[in-house]
């Protein structure tokens, strides 16, 4: 794998795994899922313990359906809301022509805000009438409340041609009772997934074991029909000529698996084979070249393919026989055994894996293995490349998790200190953010480009009410020509500083430049917030008509991008409420402004997330505004916002107008599909 899996979606995450070589059709389970589709259930839930065959069921059932299938294999790091929704949108895009050019920047700009993202995603899904299955496997690893809230909202609002399917070890924290009452839920449980004697006989026969019916019944009883137990029993039967004795000593619990792994499976293998299994257990995914790099062998590809052919607990992730993974049970047990048998080798194994991933451009995986190798210094140095990209992608939770693992090392590396400062600032912990800036200053070498830290410093000054200090920095940056560079985060905070300082004539052209830059850089939230600040300039300048027009434009643009419920829009709604002559409309806007403000962990209209050293994909340009909106803008005075799509801004480039409500088809950014 030659790309960064934490930033570019890994192909193996976004498509169902191929069926195992010894696949046994289980039509009775397919019938449960098919019936759920026939009754228009919104959620198909497959919930059972590890090793029950959930993933195999979902993959093989989906392969037999005529519907389009969007598949997401969730990993623990996908609990980051921005990461989760980015991956889900990307996998849907592979089978449906939804507008990721606008949806992806929206996810990033809102930091995965579930209200913003789900509304826009539902509207995009509603535009395509074709049936779609959205399957999320291993959903149990998600532990973020906002992701759960968003997925439940997606289930409630998704159009009737879209069905959400979850594979999980335990029930998600949804209101499942409500779905059951409304006949919106179909369920496959552990009892359904248990192999009966006929299915168990077919499974064992596929492995070359033709047992007597009595033996099959006894084995089903001993394993309680547990799929993983039957697979392990099949492996044991291949090394034991007397099935009756083996069955009598076999059970179905986890402890049996541990005992079997140590006393039967590993003991029966060649020592070199055991060593390779334990060594490769440090990897989440395996390819031949990666296995060779970690173990020092030269036949990794052939070994993986032959092992997968014999052992269903090594799972192929593609149809080319390139990438594999251990079944989660086997991986976890191999890691436990490695910690017991070869603890002294684990750091070196992880270091070799880190080197391989660095050489192949996967910085995120390299950092994870450097940390596992006990080398936070090397991991911290890689954050120069990876950290800004995570921050630019809105994956703040993921970034914070890595920085926390670095421990005190983060204070000794300038980029880590800066990134930690941004994490603290976004969380509203301004004093802590300042301590990280102090750590940056202590660690910085002479050649460190202080301009990259300027947006955080200025935002902190504004948050503390120190407008004078922020203004000094703004003037220095403007005088040095930094605002001419494509850095909308810098231009935005300078414009916000001029606005809060009451320097309206300087704020307007700077914010208009930020409006243009943010569109070119694909940073939609910065685009919207720059427009909000222009409304602040007008209301502060004592021109209520202009303030209302500016706030209305900011709201229209935000709704066109699906950001109408973004918490940063609170000042625009408040300004429109203040300048509105209709009491009922003013009350509605005031309530909405208050609701949005309460949702934010830190309601700060000057808050901008930095995006340094990241190549951004430009979003598709929104459509022309509605005729009514264009007519309203044509009535404005020359010193106000751009009058139309083709009016040049102060920076000399054309500002992009939002989609009209008619062309966007979504009204006030809310879904057209309700429960």
N, C-alpha and C positions, 0 to 999 in steps of 0.2 A: 504494500500500500504506500503510495508515494505522496499522498496529500495529508494535511493535518486533519485527523479525524475529529478533533474537537471544534473545528471551524468549518470544514467541508464535509458534508454528510457522507459517511462511509457507505458504499454500495450495499454491503452485506446487512446494514441496518434497515434498508429500505425495500427489501423484497423478501418474500417468504423463503425459508430454507427449502432446498429440494427434498422430496420424500426420502426416508431412509431406504436402504437397499432391501430391508426385510419388512416392508410395509404390509400391514394387515388391514384391509378395508373394514370399517366399522359403520355400516349403513345406519344402524339404529341411532348413533350419535349425529350423523349427518342429518337424519330426519328431524331431530330436535332443532338444530340450527335452521334447517330449511323451513320448518313450521314457523319459527320466529319471524323469518322474512315474509312468509305468506300472510301472517297476521299483522304485518307492519310494525313489529316491535322496534323501538328506537335503539335499544341496547341488547346485544347478545353477550351474556356473561358466562365465561368458562372459568370456574373458580375451584381449585383443588390444590393439594399439597404438591411439593416438588416431586418430579419423577412420575407424575400421573399420566403423562402423554398429552398435555394441553397443547403444546406448540405443534406437535405432529398432527393432532386433530385439526387445528385451525389451518395449518398450511395445506394439508391434503384436501380438506373440505373446500377451501377457497379456490384451489386449483381446479376443482370440478364444477365451479360456478361460472355462469356466463358473465357475471357482473365484473366491472372494473374493481380491482383490489389495490388499495393503498395500505402498505404494511410498514409498521414501525416497530423495530426490536428495541425496547427501552433498556438503557443501562443506568446504573446509579447516578452518573453525572447528569443525566437528563432531567433530574429534579429541578434544575435551574429553569425557571419559567421561560426565559427567552430562548434557551436551547431547545426545550421541549416543543414549543410552538413553531420554532423555525424548522425543526426536523419534520414535524407533522405536516406543515404546509409544503415542505419540499417533497415529501413522499406522495402527497395528494397531487401535486403538480405533475408528477411523473405519469399519471394516468388520467388527469383531467386538466384542461387548459385554463387554469385559474391564474390570476394576475400576480405572480410572485414578485414582479418588479416593484409593485407598490406594497404588497402584503408584507414582504420580508423587511423592508425599511420600517414599516409600521410596527412590527414586532420588536425590532431593535430599538426604535425611538421611544416606545412606551415601556421598555424593559419587561416585555411580556405581560403587560397589564391584561388580565383575563377579560375584563369588560370591553376593552378596546379591540383585542385580538379576535375574540369569539364573534363579536358583532360583524367585523369585516370578513372573517372567514365564512360565516353563515351566508352572508350576502353573496360572496363569490361562489359558494357551492350552489346557491339557489339559481344561478344563471345557467347551469348545465342540467338538463332534465334526465340525463342518463343515470342508471342505478350505480351506486358506489358503495363498497364495503371499506370502511376505515378500521383496520385491525391494529390494535396496540397490544403487543405481547410483553409479558413480564411486567405488567403495570404495577405490580406490588412494590417495585423498587422506588417508585415515585413517592416522595414524602413531603412535598411542598403543598401547603394548603391552597395557595392560589391556583396551582395546576389542577388540583382536585375540583376546586370551585369552577374553573373554566371548563373542564371536561364535562362536568355535570350540566353546565349551562349549554354546552354544545349539544349534548344529548337532548335537552329540552327543546332547543331552537332549530336543530338541523332540519332541512327540508325532507319531505317524505321519501324521496328517492335515495337518501343517504342513511346508512345504518352504521352505528358504532359497535365495534366488537372488541371486548377486552379479555385477555388471558392473564390470570393473576393467581397467586397462591392464597390470597385471602381477599375478602370483599372490600371494594373501595369504600371510602366514607361518603357514599351518596345516600340519598333518600330512596332506597330501593323499594320500600313498601309503597311509596307513592307511584312508582313505575309499575309495580305489580298490579295495583288496583286499577290502573288505567290500561292494563294489557300492553304496556310498552316494554316489557322485559321478558326475555327468554333465557333460561338458565341451564347450564350443564354443570353438575356438581360431582364431587368425588365419587359418590355412589354410582353415578352414571358412567364414569370413566373406568371403573373397575372392570377388568377383563373377566368375562364368563369363561366357562371351560372350553367352549367351542372356539372362542377368539384366542384363548391361551394356546390351544392346540395348534391353531394356524400360525401363531407367532413362533412357537417353538419349532414347528415343522419347517418354517422359512429358514431357520438356522440349522436345519439338518437333523433335528431331534424328533424322531417319530415315537412318541411315548404312548404307553397304554392309556386308555381312557381313565382308568382308576388313578394312575400316576398324575395325570393332568388335573383331575379334580382335587387330589390331595395337595398338589403344588399351588393351585388357586387358593385353597383354604389356608395354606401356610403363608402365602404372600398377600392374602386378602385382595387378590386381583390387581396388585400394584404393578404398574407397567415396568418401573425400574427394577423391581424385585424379580420379575419374570425374565427380564433381559439378563440380569446377573445370574439367575439360575441357568439360563441357556449357556452362558459362558462357562459356568461350572460343569455343566453336563458334557461340554466338549472335552473336559480334562478328567472326567470321572466316568468310568464304564458302568457303574452300578447306580442307576437313578433312584432306586428305592431308598438306599442309605442316605444319599444326598438330600432327598426330599424330606426325610424324617428329621434331618438336622438343620433344615432351612426354615427361616422365619421371614417376616415382612417388615420389620422395623428398621429404623436408621442404625441402631447399634449393630444389627446383623450386617448391614452393609459395611460398616467400619471393620467389623471382624473379618468379613469375607474378603474385603479389599486387602487387608494385611496378611491374613493367614492362607488365603486361597489364590486370589488373582495374582498378587505381586509375588508370592512365594513360588508360584508355578512358572514365572517368567524368567528368562535369562537375565542375569544381573545387569548387563548392559542395557537391556530393554527397560528394566525398572529405573535405572539411572536416567534414561532419556525421558521417561514419563514424569519423574519427579522434577527434573530440571526444567521441562517445558511447562510445568504447572504454574510458573510465575507469569505466564503469558495469558492474556484474555482471549486473544485470537492467534492462530498459528498459520504460518505459511512455510513452505520448504526452505527458502533462503533464511527466514528468520530462525527457524529451528536449528539450522546449521550454524548460524552465527552464535546462538546461545550455547549449543552443546558441543560445538567443534566437530560435528560429523559432516558428511558430504552427501548423504542420501535422504535428506529431510522430506523432499517431495514424495518420493516413493514410499517412505515409511508412513507418512500421513495417509496416503491413499490406501495402502494395504491395511493399516490399522482400522481406518474407517470402514473398510469392507468387512472386517471381522467383528468389530465392536461398535454397536449402535450408540455407545456413550461418547464416541468421537463423532461430531456432527459436521457434515459439509455445509459451508455457508454459500457456496455458489456451485454452478453446474460444470465448472471447468476444473474442479479439484485443486483450486489454488489456496483458498482460505478455509480454515476449520476452527472449531472450538470444542472444548470438552463440555459434556453435559455438566450442568452446574453442580450436581451432586458429586460427580467424579472429580471435577476441578477442585471443589472445596476439600474433599477427602485427600486428594493428592497433595494439596498444600499443607494440610495437617501432617501428613506423613513426611513431607519434605522438611518441615520444621522439626520433626522428631529425629529424622535420619541424617539429614545433610544441612543443618542450620548454618554451618560455617561456609557453605557454598552459595547461599542465597544472595548475599550482597554482590558477589562477582557475577552471578547469573543475571541479575537485574542490570548491572553495569553494562554487560554485553548487549542486552536488549536495548538499553538506552542509546548506546553507540549506533546500533543498527537503525533505530528510528530517527536519530539525528541525521544519519547519512541519507535517509530516504525522505527527509523533509517533514516528518511527523513530530513536531516539537512538543505537542501536548502529551503524546505517549512517552516521549523521551523524558520529559519532566517527571511523569508519574514513576517511571522506573528509576530515575536518579533519586527520587525521594525514597523509594522502596529499598534502594541500595544504601541508604543512610548517608547520602551526599547532598545535603541541602544547598551547599555552596554552588555546586555545578547546576543544580536545578534552578537556583536563583538567577544565575547568569543567563539562562535560557529565557527568563521572563522578559528580557529586553525585546525579544521577538514576539513572544506569545502573549504577554500581558496586555499590551496596547490593543492587540487584535481582539482579545476577549472583551475588553472594555468597549471597543468600537462595536462589537457584535451584541452589546447589551447583556452579556453573560456575567453580571456582577457577582451573583452567588457562586458561580464556578471559580471566578477569579479570587474571591475572598477565601474560599476553601483551600486553594493552592497556597495562598500567602500565609494562611494560618499554619499550614504544614511546614512552612519554612522556618517558623519560630523566630528567634532573635536574628537569624541570618538576614531577614528582610530589612532590618534597620541598617545593615552595612552595605546594601546595594541600592544605588540611587533610584533606578527604575522601580524596584520593588517598593521602596518607601513612597514614591510618588503614586504608584498604583494603589497602595494601601490607603493613602490619603484620600484618593477619589472614592474608594469604597466607603470610608467613614463619612465623607461629605454627603454622598448620595443617601446614606442611612440617617442623615441629620445629626451626626455626632461631630460637631464642628471643632470642639476643643481637641478631640482625639485626632481629627484630620490635621490640625495645626502641629501636633506633636510629630506626626509623620513628615510634615514639611520640614520641621526642625531636624529630624533624622536625615532627610535628604540633604540639607545644607551641610550637615556634619560629614556625610559620606561623599559629597560631590567633589570631583576633581575639577581643576581649573577649566578644562575644556567642556564640561557638562553644559549643554544648551539650556540655559535657564528659561528661555522663552517657552519651553514645553510645560513648565510648571506655572507659567503666568496665569492661565485660566483658573486653575485651582486657587491660587493666591487671591485673585481678584474676587472670585465667588465667595471665598471665606470672608474677605473684607466686607463685602456687601451684606453677607448674612449677619455679621456682627454690627452692622450699622456704620462701619468705618468707610463712608463714601469717599472721604478725602484721600485715604490711602489707595483705594481702588482707582480714583481719578488720576492720581500721580502715575500709577502704572499704565493706565490707559493712554495718557498723553505720551509717555515714553515709547510705548509700543507703536502708536500711530506715527510719531516722529521718526522712528527707526524703519518705517516702511513695512512692518510685519502684517498690516492689515491687507496688503496687496497679495499676500500669499493665499492659496486655497485652504484656509483653516477657518471653517465657519464657527467652530467652538470659540476661537479667539475673537473673531469679529463680533460674534453675538454678545459675549460678555463685555466687550468694550462699548458696544452700543447700549447695553443695559446700564452700564456705569454712567454713561453720559445722560441717559434717561433719568436715573435716580438722582443725579446731580443737578437736574433741572436745565441741562444744556441742550435744549430741544433742537436747535439748528445743527448741532454736531451729532445728536442722537439719530435724527431721521436718516441722513445719508448712510451712516454706518450700519443701521439696522436694515436698510434697504439692500445694502451690499451683503449683509448676512442672509437675507431672504434669497438672493440669487445664489450665493455660494452653497447654501444648504441644499438647494435643489440639485445643483451640479454634483454635490458630494453624496446625494442620496440620504440625507439626514433630515427626515421629515419632521421629527419633533422639534428640532432646532428651527426649521422653517416656520412652523406654527408659532413657536414661542417668540421669534423675532417679530412676527405680526402682532402678537399680544403686547409686546413692549411698545410697538408703535401706537397701539391704543392707549397705553399708559401715558405716553408722551402727550397725546392729545387731551386726555382728561386732566393731566397735571397742568397743561397749558391753558386751561379754562375755556376750552372750546367744545362744549357738550355735543353739538351736532357732528363735529369732526370725530370726536371720541366715539360716538355711537356708530358712525360709518366705519371707523377703523375696527372696532370690536366686532361689528357684524361681518366684516370681511375676514377677520381672523377666524370667526366661528364657521363661516361658510367654507373656507379653505380646510379647516380641521375636519369638518364633516365630509368634505369631498375625499379626504384621505382616510376616512374611517377613524379619525382621532377626536371626534366630537365629545367623547366621554373620557378623554385623557385629562388627568388631574391638573396638568399645566394650563388647561383652559379656564380654570376657575376665575382668574382676574378678568378675562374677556366677558364672561357671563355676568360678573359683578358690575363691570362698566356698562354693559348694555342695560342691566337692571336699573342702574343709577340714572342713566340718561333717557330712559324710556318714559313716555308720557302716558302709558296705559298701565294702570295699577295691577291688573291681573297678570299681564305679561311680565311686568317687573318682578312680581312675587315668584313666578315660575323660574325666571332666570336667577333670582337671588337664592332660591332653594337649591337649584342645580349647582350654583357656584359653591354653596356651603357643602353640599354632598361631595363634590369633587375635592374640595379642600380637605375634608375629613378623611378621605381615602388615602391621601398622600402621607407617607411617613415623615416627610419634611416638605411642607408646602413652601417652596421658594421659587418665585417666578424667574430668578436669575440662574437657575440651576441648569447647567449644560454639561453633558458627559463628553470628555475629550475623545478625539479619534485620531491620534497621531500615527503616522507611518503605516497607514492601512490603505490598500487599493480598494476603492468602493465601486460597486456596480451601480451604474446610473439607472434610476427608475424610469419607466416609461412616462412620457410627459402627459399630465392630466389634460382632459378635454377643456374646450372653451367654456367659460362660465355661462350660466343661463342668461337669457336676454334681460330678464328683470334685474339680475345682479349687475349686469353691464350697464344698464340704464342708470341704476343708483350711483354707480361709480362715476359716470360721466357728469354728474351734477356736482362733483367735489371741486374744491378750489385747487389751484396748481400746487400749493405747498403740501397737500395731503398725500395719501397713498397713490400708487399708480392707478390711472383711471380705467385701464383696460388691459387685456392680455398683451397688447402690442405697444403699450406705453413703456418707454425705457426708464429704468430705475436710475438712482443717483450714481450707481457704479458703472453705468454705461451699457449694461447687458439687459436683455429682456426678461422681465419677471414672468414666471409661469403661473397662470391662473388655475384655480381648482376646477374639478369637474362640477358641472351643474348638478342640481338635485335631480333633474330629469334624467340626465345621462348616467349619473351614478345609480339612480334607481333605488335609493335607500332612505330618503327622507332625512331625518335627523340622526343619521349614523346608527339607527337601531335596526334590528333584524325585521324583515318582512314576514318571518315565520315565527309564530308563537305557539306555546304548548296549548 
